[in-house]
Amino acid sequence: MHANRPGFWNRVNMYKSLGFDIYENENTFNIDDIQGLGLSDKSFFKQAVAKMKEYDKPFYSFLITLSSHYPYKDSQNRLNNIINTGEFEGTIIGDYIKSAKYTDEAIGDFIDMLKKRGYGIIL
């Protein structure tokens, strides 16, 4: 799963060649919340868990997020107070730290969602 363009890096063909049966991309996600390069990690994970519910069991999922990709800009200013970056505030390093903190929180929420559904987790 990657809520980005299916043709980027030739993912449509690449994932098939790696043995993936299903490739969920921006065409199969509701792009309802933008953060960074595209669909926010929190929305992505929430939608991913809903998709997993429909998969035959057992299954393997591989997820790639978008929120903590370069240039790490927070165009909606939602990450201003997520963490104090001190001397790095307003720099690319500070922006990276904030986006990484956001993704870290989103991963924690995702793991909680998986546990609530009873899915085994391998990280």
Backbone as CSV, one residue per row, in Angstrom:
resi,resn,N_x,N_y,N_z,CA_x,CA_y,CA_z,C_x,C_y,C_z
1,MET,0.845,-1.179,0.000,0.000,0.000,0.000,0.891,1.243,0.000
2,HIS,0.546,2.137,-0.887,1.262,3.416,-0.977,0.308,4.394,-1.650
3,ALA,-0.153,5.380,-0.921,-1.180,6.299,-1.433,-0.579,7.366,-2.341
4,ASN,0.188,6.907,-3.305,0.821,7.792,-4.273,0.455,7.303,-5.672
5,ARG,0.972,7.989,-6.674,0.686,7.637,-8.068,1.164,6.207,-8.362
6,PRO,0.309,5.393,-8.958,0.690,4.001,-9.216,1.838,3.852,-10.211
7,GLY,2.035,4.822,-11.095,3.112,4.732,-12.072,4.459,5.199,-11.562
8,PHE,4.474,5.894,-10.415,5.725,6.414,-9.865,6.646,5.253,-9.534
9,TRP,7.883,5.324,-9.976,8.887,4.266,-9.820,8.396,2.952,-10.418
10,ASN,7.447,3.043,-11.358,6.933,1.850,-12.040,6.387,0.812,-11.049
11,ARG,5.789,1.307,-9.962,5.334,0.421,-8.896,4.307,-0.616,-9.366
12,VAL,3.453,-0.261,-10.299,2.435,-1.203,-10.762,3.097,-2.504,-11.215
13,ASN,4.120,-2.389,-12.026,4.813,-3.580,-12.525,5.795,-4.151,-11.511
14,MET,6.460,-3.276,-10.773,7.472,-3.725,-9.828,6.864,-4.594,-8.731
15,TYR,5.756,-4.158,-8.138,5.152,-4.946,-7.064,4.646,-6.285,-7.580
16,LYS,4.079,-6.290,-8.778,3.625,-7.549,-9.364,4.810,-8.499,-9.536
17,SER,5.942,-7.979,-9.999,7.123,-8.822,-10.213,7.688,-9.354,-8.896
18,LEU,7.398,-8.668,-7.792,7.849,-9.119,-6.473,6.869,-10.090,-5.820
19,GLY,5.743,-10.344,-6.506,4.794,-11.327,-5.991,3.624,-10.760,-5.215
20,PHE,3.474,-9.437,-5.187,2.332,-8.848,-4.500,1.072,-9.074,-5.340
21,ASP,0.002,-9.533,-4.703,-1.260,-9.774,-5.402,-2.063,-8.497,-5.596
22,ILE,-1.970,-7.588,-4.643,-2.768,-6.362,-4.661,-1.842,-5.180,-4.422
23,TYR,-2.031,-4.126,-5.189,-1.295,-2.879,-4.957,-2.323,-1.781,-4.744
24,GLU,-2.460,-1.360,-3.507,-3.345,-0.251,-3.157,-2.557,1.037,-3.359
25,ASN,-3.132,2.002,-4.096,-2.427,3.243,-4.392,-3.396,4.423,-4.276
26,GLU,-2.992,5.587,-4.747,-3.836,6.766,-4.577,-5.208,6.607,-5.230
27,ASN,-5.333,5.694,-6.178,-6.625,5.461,-6.815,-7.571,4.649,-5.946
28,THR,-7.034,3.986,-4.926,-7.874,3.155,-4.063,-7.983,3.702,-2.639
29,PHE,-7.375,4.852,-2.392,-7.493,5.529,-1.097,-8.299,6.809,-1.274
30,ASN,-8.984,7.213,-0.228,-9.663,8.508,-0.213,-8.640,9.539,0.270
31,ILE,-8.215,10.418,-0.603,-7.208,11.431,-0.252,-7.939,12.565,0.468
32,ASP,-8.243,12.299,1.736,-9.099,13.192,2.519,-8.337,14.100,3.476
33,ASP,-7.038,13.877,3.638,-6.250,14.667,4.575,-4.810,14.708,4.072
34,ILE,-4.346,15.871,3.684,-3.001,16.020,3.116,-2.014,16.435,4.197
35,GLN,-0.854,15.757,4.200,0.251,16.127,5.083,1.526,15.778,4.342
36,GLY,2.385,16.747,4.141,3.613,16.485,3.401,3.313,16.264,1.924
37,LEU,3.796,15.159,1.372,3.652,14.873,-0.056,2.267,14.412,-0.488
38,GLY,1.431,14.020,0.454,0.134,13.498,0.042,-0.717,13.104,1.227
39,LEU,-1.405,11.976,1.088,-2.313,11.515,2.132,-1.581,11.434,3.469
40,SER,-2.185,12.016,4.499,-1.549,11.992,5.817,-1.382,10.554,6.296
41,ASP,-0.345,10.329,7.073,-0.082,8.984,7.582,-1.241,8.489,8.442
42,LYS,-1.815,9.370,9.242,-2.913,8.929,10.121,-4.114,8.466,9.307
43,SER,-4.482,9.196,8.276,-5.585,8.765,7.420,-5.194,7.509,6.644
44,PHE,-3.975,7.473,6.137,-3.479,6.310,5.388,-3.591,5.042,6.225
45,PHE,-3.097,5.086,7.450,-3.131,3.900,8.301,-4.558,3.487,8.646
46,LYS,-5.398,4.453,8.930,-6.800,4.150,9.249,-7.473,3.452,8.067
47,GLN,-7.267,3.987,6.880,-7.856,3.382,5.689,-7.217,2.023,5.375
48,ALA,-5.921,1.894,5.634,-5.224,0.630,5.380,-5.799,-0.488,6.247
49,VAL,-6.039,-0.186,7.515,-6.598,-1.195,8.416,-7.991,-1.602,7.939
50,ALA,-8.782,-0.653,7.481,-10.109,-0.983,6.948,-9.985,-1.888,5.718
51,LYS,-8.998,-1.634,4.864,-8.788,-2.476,3.686,-8.373,-3.886,4.101
52,MET,-7.506,-3.985,5.107,-7.018,-5.286,5.573,-8.165,-6.168,6.050
53,LYS,-9.181,-5.547,6.598,-10.337,-6.295,7.100,-10.969,-7.126,5.980
54,GLU,-10.858,-6.647,4.751,-11.473,-7.318,3.605,-10.556,-8.361,2.955
55,TYR,-9.298,-8.429,3.343,-8.356,-9.366,2.732,-8.586,-10.783,3.246
56,ASP,-8.290,-11.769,2.378,-8.286,-13.160,2.822,-7.188,-13.318,3.857
57,LYS,-7.435,-14.156,4.850,-6.460,-14.387,5.906,-5.742,-15.701,5.645
58,PRO,-4.498,-15.849,5.961,-3.579,-14.802,6.411,-3.146,-13.930,5.230
59,PHE,-2.594,-12.777,5.553,-2.116,-11.868,4.518,-0.863,-11.164,5.002
60,TYR,-0.152,-10.603,4.050,1.046,-9.810,4.324,0.816,-8.438,3.716
61,SER,1.081,-7.405,4.480,0.943,-6.042,3.964,2.262,-5.301,4.095
62,PHE,2.532,-4.472,3.112,3.740,-3.651,3.047,3.254,-2.234,2.809
63,LEU,3.496,-1.328,3.750,2.955,0.027,3.670,4.080,1.051,3.582
64,ILE,3.898,2.024,2.700,4.853,3.125,2.541,4.104,4.426,2.787
65,THR,4.586,5.216,3.727,3.926,6.472,4.089,4.469,7.637,3.271
66,LEU,3.768,8.761,3.350,4.152,9.951,2.588,4.492,11.166,3.449
67,SER,4.042,11.210,4.680,4.143,12.447,5.465,5.560,12.871,5.811
68,SER,6.468,11.939,5.908,7.826,12.322,6.319,8.827,12.254,5.167
69,HIS,8.381,12.610,3.978,9.264,12.679,2.818,9.741,14.121,2.610
70,TYR,10.926,14.238,2.051,11.456,15.549,1.678,10.433,16.263,0.806
71,PRO,10.174,17.516,0.978,10.966,18.524,1.688,10.544,18.745,3.145
72,TYR,9.705,17.851,3.695,9.293,17.897,5.107,8.492,19.140,5.471
73,LYS,7.934,19.814,4.510,7.185,21.044,4.783,5.787,20.725,5.289
74,ASP,5.358,21.501,6.251,4.039,21.389,6.857,3.207,22.562,6.356
75,SER,2.664,22.424,5.163,1.980,23.545,4.522,0.734,24.005,5.274
76,GLN,0.168,23.145,6.102,-1.033,23.519,6.859,-0.711,23.932,8.296
77,ASN,0.569,23.986,8.623,1.027,24.401,9.957,0.394,23.587,11.087
78,ARG,0.214,22.289,10.860,-0.358,21.440,11.903,0.704,20.859,12.826
79,LEU,1.962,20.946,12.424,3.025,20.339,13.216,3.834,21.352,14.017
80,ASN,3.398,22.607,14.009,4.163,23.656,14.699,4.512,23.290,16.128
81,ASN,3.574,22.725,16.869,3.779,22.456,18.288,3.939,20.977,18.607
82,ILE,4.228,20.161,17.604,4.321,18.720,17.840,5.564,18.358,18.657
83,ILE,6.627,19.140,18.477,7.861,18.932,19.231,8.700,20.206,19.124
84,ASN,9.399,20.526,20.184,10.283,21.687,20.194,11.600,21.281,19.537
85,THR,11.919,21.909,18.423,13.156,21.566,17.719,14.302,22.512,18.058
86,GLY,14.075,23.389,19.027,15.140,24.252,19.526,15.848,25.028,18.442
87,GLU,17.154,24.913,18.420,17.969,25.676,17.469,17.696,25.300,16.013
88,PHE,17.012,24.182,15.801,16.715,23.743,14.438,15.357,24.230,13.931
89,GLU,14.638,24.966,14.770,13.336,25.505,14.368,13.479,26.337,13.093
90,GLY,12.615,26.044,12.115,12.627,26.794,10.867,13.664,26.330,9.856
91,THR,14.385,25.249,10.185,15.381,24.709,9.258,14.878,23.383,8.693
92,ILE,15.560,22.884,7.703,15.164,21.593,7.129,15.300,20.476,8.169
93,ILE,16.277,20.588,9.049,16.446,19.587,10.111,15.260,19.642,11.070
94,GLY,14.872,20.849,11.469,13.709,21.002,12.347,12.446,20.484,11.691
95,ASP,12.262,20.785,10.404,11.091,20.290,9.672,11.093,18.762,9.604
96,TYR,12.272,18.182,9.387,12.379,16.722,9.351,12.007,16.126,10.708
97,ILE,12.539,16.688,11.780,12.247,16.179,13.123,10.744,16.212,13.386
98,LYS,10.087,17.298,13.004,8.636,17.408,13.206,7.875,16.379,12.376
99,SER,8.271,16.200,11.131,7.560,15.229,10.293,7.816,13.800,10.787
100,ALA,9.029,13.524,11.272,9.334,12.200,11.812,8.530,11.944,13.090
101,LYS,8.387,12.954,13.926,7.581,12.827,15.148,6.128,12.533,14.794
102,TYR,5.597,13.236,13.780,4.225,12.997,13.341,4.067,11.548,12.863
103,THR,4.999,11.086,12.020,4.929,9.718,11.511,5.047,8.717,12.648
104,ASP,5.917,8.979,13.604,6.067,8.103,14.769,4.743,7.975,15.517
105,GLU,4.062,9.079,15.742,2.760,9.035,16.416,1.745,8.245,15.589
106,ALA,1.765,8.462,14.270,0.831,7.759,13.384,1.087,6.250,13.411
107,ILE,2.351,5.845,13.459,2.684,4.422,13.536,2.185,3.833,14.851
108,GLY,2.330,4.579,15.944,1.798,4.115,17.230,0.295,3.897,17.169
109,ASP,-0.427,4.846,16.572,-1.879,4.699,16.411,-2.201,3.483,15.540
110,PHE,-1.427,3.279,14.475,-1.624,2.154,13.561,-1.445,0.824,14.292
111,ILE,-0.402,0.714,15.078,-0.163,-0.516,15.834,-1.321,-0.778,16.795
112,ASP,-1.816,0.269,17.446,-2.981,0.111,18.334,-4.193,-0.400,17.556
113,MET,-4.426,0.142,16.353,-5.554,-0.313,15.531,-5.395,-1.786,15.156
114,LEU,-4.179,-2.188,14.787,-3.935,-3.582,14.424,-4.179,-4.507,15.608
115,LYS,-3.706,-4.112,16.770,-3.904,-4.924,17.971,-5.391,-5.069,18.290
116,LYS,-6.151,-3.983,18.169,-7.587,-4.033,18.451,-8.310,-4.992,17.512
117,ARG,-7.808,-5.142,16.307,-8.420,-6.060,15.325,-7.876,-7.485,15.462
118,GLY,-6.877,-7.652,16.334,-6.330,-8.989,16.559,-5.332,-9.438,15.509
119,TYR,-4.758,-8.494,14.756,-3.772,-8.841,13.737,-2.406,-9.026,14.381
120,GLY,-1.699,-10.041,13.940,-0.317,-10.209,14.369,0.534,-9.138,13.731
121,ILE,1.545,-8.697,14.435,2.369,-7.589,13.937,3.821,-8.056,13.854
122,ILE,4.400,-7.840,12.688,5.835,-8.066,12.499,6.396,-6.767,11.966
123,LEU,7.279,-6.147,12.713,7.867,-4.887,12.296,9.292,-5.089,11.845
